[in-house]
């Protein structure tokens, strides 16, 4: 078996990469489901939903660390490093995380990531 060149983009997802993308999709969809029909002020006072969405974001962050390099390279417009680092903020700097921050992440940042992950899961090898 030949080793990939350092900057080569693999044509197929690894099993780990596929599971990571599935985890991201599943948790983005869950986060979106938790906030559907709510306004920011309602979300801000609903501790159960705040905790649930925060947990989804932690999982998205952790799963993003397992996304294949080829996927990340094909989508440089996605802030992969920031997504991965966000989990540290949710876990360790929770006191600076506001409901508005969580809300904006779900409403503004996750939709593009969801599109990319779904596309990668359905992408034909070699494309």
Backbone as CSV, one residue per row, in Angstrom:
resi,resn,N_x,N_y,N_z,CA_x,CA_y,CA_z,C_x,C_y,C_z
1,UNK,0.850,-1.175,0.000,0.000,0.000,0.000,0.893,1.234,0.000
2,UNK,0.535,2.200,-0.810,1.325,3.420,-0.922,0.858,4.439,0.098
3,UNK,1.799,5.131,0.655,1.462,6.211,1.590,1.030,7.427,0.785
4,UNK,0.085,8.170,1.318,-0.341,9.405,0.666,0.737,10.459,0.819
5,UNK,0.894,11.253,-0.214,1.787,12.404,-0.078,1.223,13.313,0.991
6,UNK,2.063,14.090,1.575,1.674,14.971,2.680,0.456,15.823,2.357
7,UNK,0.374,16.373,1.170,-0.736,17.262,0.820,-1.785,16.591,-0.053
8,UNK,-1.702,15.297,-0.201,-2.681,14.604,-1.028,-4.032,14.574,-0.334
9,UNK,-5.076,14.584,-1.131,-6.424,14.529,-0.598,-6.988,13.144,-0.854
10,UNK,-7.256,12.364,0.185,-7.801,11.027,-0.024,-9.151,11.108,-0.724
11,UNK,-9.430,10.131,-1.569,-10.670,10.175,-2.330,-11.835,9.544,-1.577
12,UNK,-11.559,8.767,-0.555,-12.639,8.124,0.190,-12.557,8.500,1.656
13,UNK,-13.704,8.574,2.269,-13.753,8.836,3.703,-13.272,7.612,4.468
14,UNK,-12.530,7.852,5.510,-12.211,6.754,6.415,-13.470,6.457,7.230
15,UNK,-13.509,5.302,7.833,-14.653,4.970,8.690,-14.748,5.960,9.845
16,UNK,-13.623,6.326,10.413,-13.608,7.304,11.509,-14.138,8.658,11.024
17,UNK,-13.717,9.065,9.840,-14.184,10.330,9.274,-15.675,10.308,8.990
18,UNK,-16.163,9.184,8.485,-17.596,9.048,8.208,-18.400,9.131,9.502
19,UNK,-17.930,8.439,10.539,-18.627,8.487,11.836,-18.609,9.903,12.409
20,UNK,-17.506,10.604,12.213,-17.413,11.984,12.700,-18.444,12.861,12.003
21,UNK,-18.536,12.734,10.687,-19.515,13.529,9.941,-20.939,13.186,10.360
22,UNK,-21.209,11.903,10.553,-22.543,11.492,11.016,-22.848,12.083,12.391
23,UNK,-21.860,12.083,13.280,-22.049,12.673,14.607,-22.314,14.162,14.534
24,UNK,-21.624,14.837,13.645,-21.849,16.276,13.473,-23.261,16.523,12.962
25,UNK,-23.653,15.794,11.920,-24.997,15.966,11.352,-26.061,15.694,12.412
26,UNK,-25.932,14.584,13.108,-26.920,14.203,14.122,-27.057,15.276,15.204
27,UNK,-25.953,15.821,15.644,-26.004,16.791,16.740,-26.392,18.191,16.284
28,UNK,-26.080,18.550,15.049,-26.593,19.819,14.527,-28.106,19.727,14.386
29,UNK,-28.582,18.625,13.830,-30.032,18.450,13.690,-30.721,18.478,15.051
30,UNK,-30.124,17.847,16.044,-30.708,17.858,17.393,-30.731,19.275,17.951
31,UNK,-29.631,20.006,17.812,-29.572,21.385,18.315,-30.639,22.236,17.637
32,UNK,-30.791,22.070,16.332,-31.809,22.833,15.612,-33.210,22.445,16.076
33,UNK,-33.429,21.158,16.327,-34.730,20.709,16.837,-35.037,21.311,18.205
34,UNK,-34.021,21.427,19.055,-34.230,21.978,20.397,-34.668,23.438,20.362
35,UNK,-34.249,24.183,19.352,-34.572,25.618,19.320,-35.721,25.964,18.391
36,UNK,-36.201,24.989,17.629,-37.266,25.285,16.673,-38.486,25.864,17.396
37,UNK,-39.013,26.936,16.848,-40.201,27.569,17.417,-39.930,28.489,18.588
38,UNK,-38.687,28.571,19.033,-38.345,29.439,20.166,-37.749,30.752,19.674
39,UNK,-37.965,31.790,20.450,-37.260,33.058,20.263,-36.064,33.039,21.206
40,UNK,-35.118,33.925,20.961,-33.925,33.981,21.801,-34.284,34.184,23.265
41,UNK,-35.232,35.058,23.556,-35.579,35.305,24.961,-36.170,34.059,25.622
42,UNK,-36.920,33.270,24.870,-37.468,32.023,25.409,-36.350,30.994,25.620
43,UNK,-35.491,30.886,24.638,-34.367,29.959,24.733,-33.474,30.310,25.919
44,UNK,-33.243,31.591,26.119,-32.341,32.068,27.179,-32.799,31.687,28.573
45,UNK,-34.090,31.487,28.747,-34.621,31.165,30.075,-35.003,29.691,30.227
46,UNK,-34.729,28.905,29.209,-35.077,27.484,29.226,-33.809,26.665,29.493
47,UNK,-33.546,26.408,30.758,-32.305,25.737,31.145,-32.138,24.376,30.477
48,UNK,-33.197,23.635,30.354,-33.110,22.303,29.750,-32.609,22.401,28.302
49,UNK,-33.200,23.295,27.536,-32.761,23.452,26.151,-31.354,24.033,26.058
50,UNK,-31.033,24.966,26.936,-29.675,25.523,26.957,-28.641,24.418,27.171
51,UNK,-28.902,23.577,28.146,-27.969,22.486,28.437,-27.915,21.484,27.281
52,UNK,-29.062,21.167,26.717,-29.110,20.197,25.621,-28.352,20.711,24.401
53,UNK,-28.580,21.958,24.043,-27.904,22.518,22.875,-26.407,22.655,23.143
54,UNK,-26.046,23.059,24.351,-24.619,23.144,24.695,-23.942,21.787,24.538
55,UNK,-24.607,20.748,24.974,-24.045,19.397,24.834,-23.901,19.028,23.361
56,UNK,-24.888,19.355,22.550,-24.784,19.097,21.110,-23.567,19.807,20.524
57,UNK,-23.341,21.045,20.942,-22.206,21.808,20.428,-20.882,21.201,20.888
58,UNK,-20.843,20.680,22.100,-19.634,19.989,22.570,-19.331,18.778,21.687
59,UNK,-20.366,18.024,21.356,-20.179,16.825,20.537,-19.764,17.205,19.120
60,UNK,-20.390,18.234,18.556,-19.989,18.715,17.229,-18.513,19.095,17.249
61,UNK,-18.111,19.797,18.292,-16.716,20.214,18.424,-15.785,19.011,18.462
62,UNK,-16.095,18.055,19.296,-15.232,16.871,19.423,-15.204,16.077,18.124
63,UNK,-16.357,15.897,17.502,-16.413,15.145,16.243,-15.628,15.849,15.143
64,UNK,-15.607,17.168,15.168,-14.886,17.914,14.127,-13.391,17.613,14.151
65,UNK,-12.886,17.230,15.303,-11.465,16.873,15.416,-11.153,15.569,14.680
66,UNK,-12.179,14.782,14.402,-12.002,13.468,13.779,-12.320,13.469,12.288
67,UNK,-12.687,14.628,11.772,-12.992,14.741,10.345,-11.699,14.550,9.554
68,UNK,-11.780,13.791,8.473,-10.608,13.528,7.635,-9.989,14.822,7.118
69,UNK,-8.680,14.807,6.971,-7.952,15.969,6.448,-8.451,16.350,5.058
70,UNK,-8.752,15.376,4.236,-9.252,15.660,2.890,-10.544,16.449,2.913
71,UNK,-11.422,16.104,3.824,-12.681,16.837,3.964,-12.403,18.272,4.379
72,UNK,-11.543,18.447,5.352,-11.204,19.807,5.803,-10.577,20.617,4.673
73,UNK,-9.719,19.979,3.894,-9.054,20.673,2.789,-10.028,21.059,1.684
74,UNK,-11.047,20.246,1.446,-12.039,20.566,0.425,-12.961,21.701,0.854
75,UNK,-12.979,21.999,2.138,-13.901,23.018,2.662,-13.160,23.998,3.565
76,UNK,-12.228,24.754,2.994,-11.442,25.684,3.814,-12.264,26.849,4.365
77,UNK,-13.458,27.068,3.805,-14.322,28.149,4.305,-14.966,27.795,5.645
78,UNK,-14.896,26.541,6.039,-15.404,26.124,7.350,-14.285,26.330,8.369
79,UNK,-14.615,26.938,9.478,-13.622,27.253,10.521,-13.376,26.025,11.397
80,UNK,-12.757,24.999,10.811,-12.566,23.718,11.496,-11.854,23.878,12.834
81,UNK,-10.805,24.665,12.865,-10.040,24.825,14.109,-10.889,25.513,15.184
82,UNK,-11.632,26.529,14.791,-12.492,27.217,15.760,-13.575,26.283,16.285
83,UNK,-14.118,25.469,15.401,-15.145,24.515,15.825,-14.551,23.545,16.842
84,UNK,-13.382,23.026,16.542,-12.723,22.088,17.456,-12.409,22.749,18.795
85,UNK,-11.949,23.977,18.761,-11.592,24.687,19.993,-12.804,25.136,20.800
86,UNK,-13.943,25.274,20.152,-15.146,25.731,20.853,-15.536,24.783,21.980
87,UNK,-15.282,23.503,21.807,-15.609,22.539,22.856,-14.898,22.844,24.155
88,UNK,-13.666,23.316,24.059,-12.931,23.694,25.271,-13.612,24.850,25.983
89,UNK,-14.141,25.769,25.214,-14.855,26.904,25.815,-16.112,26.404,26.511
90,UNK,-16.896,25.563,25.833,-18.132,25.056,26.439,-17.860,24.245,27.702
91,UNK,-16.751,23.499,27.716,-16.445,22.652,28.868,-15.709,23.376,29.989
92,UNK,-14.778,24.250,29.633,-13.880,24.808,30.645,-14.083,26.291,30.930
93,UNK,-14.684,26.995,29.993,-14.916,28.431,30.191,-16.409,28.729,30.108
94,UNK,-17.182,27.803,30.626,-18.637,27.878,30.546,-19.204,29.172,31.104
95,UNK,-18.482,29.810,32.014,-18.990,31.036,32.628,-19.017,32.214,31.656
96,UNK,-18.302,32.113,30.535,-18.341,33.200,29.558,-19.270,32.892,28.382
97,UNK,-19.870,31.711,28.384,-20.771,31.324,27.300,-22.168,31.842,27.617
98,UNK,-22.665,32.704,26.757,-23.994,33.280,26.968,-25.023,32.538,26.115
99,UNK,-26.283,32.592,26.518,-27.328,32.007,25.676,-27.324,32.606,24.268
100,UNK,-27.019,33.896,24.167,-26.959,34.533,22.854,-25.868,33.951,21.973
101,UNK,-24.740,33.622,22.578,-23.640,32.989,21.846,-24.070,31.628,21.293
102,UNK,-24.716,30.863,22.134,-25.189,29.536,21.726,-26.225,29.681,20.615
103,UNK,-27.148,30.604,20.805,-28.211,30.851,19.836,-27.625,31.230,18.466
104,UNK,-26.696,32.175,18.466,-26.083,32.614,17.202,-25.332,31.471,16.526
105,UNK,-24.688,30.642,17.314,-23.981,29.498,16.737,-24.957,28.584,16.009
106,UNK,-26.070,28.283,16.659,-27.064,27.391,16.051,-27.691,28.041,14.818
107,UNK,-28.030,29.307,14.928,-28.745,29.990,13.849,-27.842,30.391,12.682
108,UNK,-26.604,30.779,12.968,-25.751,31.367,11.933,-24.606,30.476,11.470
109,UNK,-24.027,29.708,12.367,-22.823,28.947,12.019,-23.101,27.500,11.621
110,UNK,-24.019,26.869,12.292,-24.238,25.443,12.048,-24.852,25.109,10.691
111,UNK,-25.718,25.959,10.119,-26.306,25.573,8.825,-25.276,25.280,7.730
112,UNK,-24.239,26.098,7.604,-23.207,25.840,6.588,-22.450,24.549,6.880
113,UNK,-22.139,24.321,8.139,-21.440,23.093,8.513,-22.300,21.874,8.199
114,UNK,-23.579,21.961,8.456,-24.496,20.860,8.172,-24.519,20.544,6.677
115,UNK,-24.582,21.568,5.849,-24.586,21.374,4.394,-23.316,20.654,3.949
116,UNK,-22.178,21.103,4.441,-20.891,20.501,4.070,-20.828,19.042,4.507
117,UNK,-21.225,18.765,5.725,-21.145,17.386,6.236,-22.075,16.459,5.470
118,UNK,-23.279,16.913,5.176,-24.196,16.088,4.382,-23.624,15.835,2.989
119,UNK,-23.061,16.872,2.387,-22.481,16.723,1.047,-21.329,15.723,1.058
120,UNK,-20.495,15.789,2.070,-19.360,14.864,2.163,-19.833,13.426,2.339
121,UNK,-20.903,13.243,3.078,-21.415,11.886,3.301,-21.993,11.277,2.026
122,UNK,-22.425,12.111,1.092,-23.013,11.602,-0.155,-22.065,11.736,-1.341
123,UNK,-20.888,12.256,-1.107,-19.914,12.497,-2.168,-19.382,11.186,-2.719
124,UNK,-19.264,11.122,-4.022,-18.682,9.938,-4.666,-17.171,9.956,-4.485
125,UNK,-16.555,8.802,-4.320,-15.091,8.750,-4.209,-14.442,9.365,-5.449
126,UNK,-13.371,10.093,-5.223,-12.630,10.688,-6.321,-13.129,12.049,-6.752
127,UNK,-14.208,12.539,-6.141,-14.737,13.865,-6.496,-14.358,14.878,-5.481
